[in-house]
Amino acid sequence: MLKSLQNECLKVWRSSPGDRFHARYRRTRRRKDNDETGPRVIRIVVAIICVGLGLAFLLLPVPSTPFFLTSGALLASESSSLAHLFDRVELRVRFWAGAVRKKWRSFSPAGRWFVAGLCFAAVIGKFYLLYRIYSACIK
């Protein structure tokens, strides 16, 4: 089972951008047989659990992105419209990431340090805000 999961992850990773999720949806539908109800229910339940963990980890200093990505991939294997949506979002994110990367490379070293400092200050500000919210809730 672990080997098949690893193979499926490699297939998704090696798929072309903009068609990854829909290709996974098509592969999942092709394998559909009479015993498909159990795995579908398990995928949906695991996706819901991952969304819950992702939302919970938004309030903690723990990365929540992997949980959201996992739940998105699981849900995209169950819905054609979600698969198309995630493919479009992937292309849009790649476009914006390329623009940010190009802008980052145009900065001088001092400019990079300044932007990195702003990002660090934003993270510290988030933790301070969460601390204040927790303090207000406890009182």
Long-range contacts (C-beta under 8 A, 24 or more apart in sequence): 12-73, 17-90, 17-91, 17-94, 18-87, 18-88, 18-90, 18-91, 19-87, 20-86, 20-87, 20-90, 21-73, 21-76, 21-77, 21-82, 21-83, 21-84, 21-86, 21-87, 21-90, 22-76, 22-80, 22-83, 22-84, 22-87, 24-73, 24-76, 24-77, 24-83, 25-76, 25-77, 25-78, 25-79, 25-80, 25-83, 28-77, 28-78, 40-78, 43-74, 43-75, 43-77, 43-78, 44-74, 44-75, 44-78, 46-70, 46-71, 46-74, 47-71, 47-72, 47-74, 47-75, 50-74, 59-130, 61-127
